[in-house]
Each structure stands twice: as C-alpha cells, then as structure tokens.
Amino acid sequence: MCATGTHHAANFATNWARACGDGRDEACAAFQSSTTNSGGAERGVDGGLSNNYFDNECTHTGLSHTPWWSVDLGQTICVTGLRALGRNSAPERTNDFTIYISNDKSSGDHH
C-alpha cells in the first residue's frame, strides 16, 4: 500500500531498476539463484527491452524447481506497476511465476 501523496505521474515513466548510483542513472544490483549460458542477473536491469535471448538482454538460471531473480532498488519505492518480459523462444519458462515485493531483505528466496 502506498501512502497518500508518495507517488507522482512522473514515476510511471521511470525505470527504477536503472535508477541507482550517485546520478541515479546506473543499473541497480541484481541477483539470481544460479546462472547458465552467460545469462547473468545484470541483464534484467540493462535497460534493454528485447525478449530474444541472443540479443544478450535476457537472464538465464539453471534448471531448478525454485529459481529466483531479484533486484535491490537501493531506496524505498511505491510500486504502482511492473513490466516483466519473458523470452520469445521459450515462453513456457515464464509460466506460473510469483512476484514478491518487499522492503524486508531477509525474507523470500533472494540473496
């Protein structure tokens, strides 16, 4: 739940996963359960919008029943929307997933 008056229309156009660093223009720290085929977690915050794995913009975890990916936005953000892109070559790999949003870094299956 967002507190009244804490979000603005301008927030909707901001990619908060790329709003880290001193100038708030760098990719935020990203993590994942494992990495396969050079598909590191940082690809999820590179600012690219391609869902073609071979454009080097998609992450890739190893085979697991509980793979996860996370990003630390470095600040508290009132989340009012989210866009998740799945790979075009393997759409079944992003079926049945859960999105967990929290300020508590100690809960969930992340770093």
ZITA-V714442 format. One record per helix or strand of 3 or more residues. SS is the DSSP state (~ for helix, > for strand). FROM is the first residue (numbers start at 1). TO is the last residue. If there is no record, write none. Layout:
SS,FROM,TO
SS,FROM,TO
This chain:
~,9,13
~,16,18
>,29,32
~,41,45
~,53,55
>,69,72
~,91,94
